[in-house]
Amino acid sequence: AYHDDRGHDRKAALRYLQLRFLKRQAIHAFVKVDDLHVRADGGADVDLQVAIASTALPDVAAVERLRAAVYTMRLTLAADDDGFQVTTARWRRAGLADLID
C-alpha cells in the first residue's frame, strides 16, 4: 500500500494528482535520476530530481526559462507482475541548482 511522508495514502495522492491535472491542460516533466538501487527483494529505491511545468521541458535551459517547479524525490518501489509500483514517496521543493548538480 502507498504512503508518503505527508500522511497521504493512495486515494489522497490520486485526488491531489487529479486536481493538478484539472487545473492544467497538460503537465510536463524533466527527470534526472540521481541514484537507483535494486534491492535483494526485487524492489528498488530511486532518488531523483523532477521539474514540472505546463509546457514541454526538453532540457535544463527550458526548466530555467519557464521557472518550472523543481522537486527532490525519493521513491520506494515494490516489484509486481507488471513491473514496479510506488509504495513510498518523499519529496520536497528544490531549486534549479539541485537539478543541475
Secondary structure, 3 states (H helix, E strand, C coil): CCEECCCCEHHHHHHHHHHHHHHCCCCEEEEEEEEEEECCCCCEEEEEEEEEECCCCCCHHHHHHCCCEEEEEEEEEEEECCEEEEEEEEEEEECHHHHHC
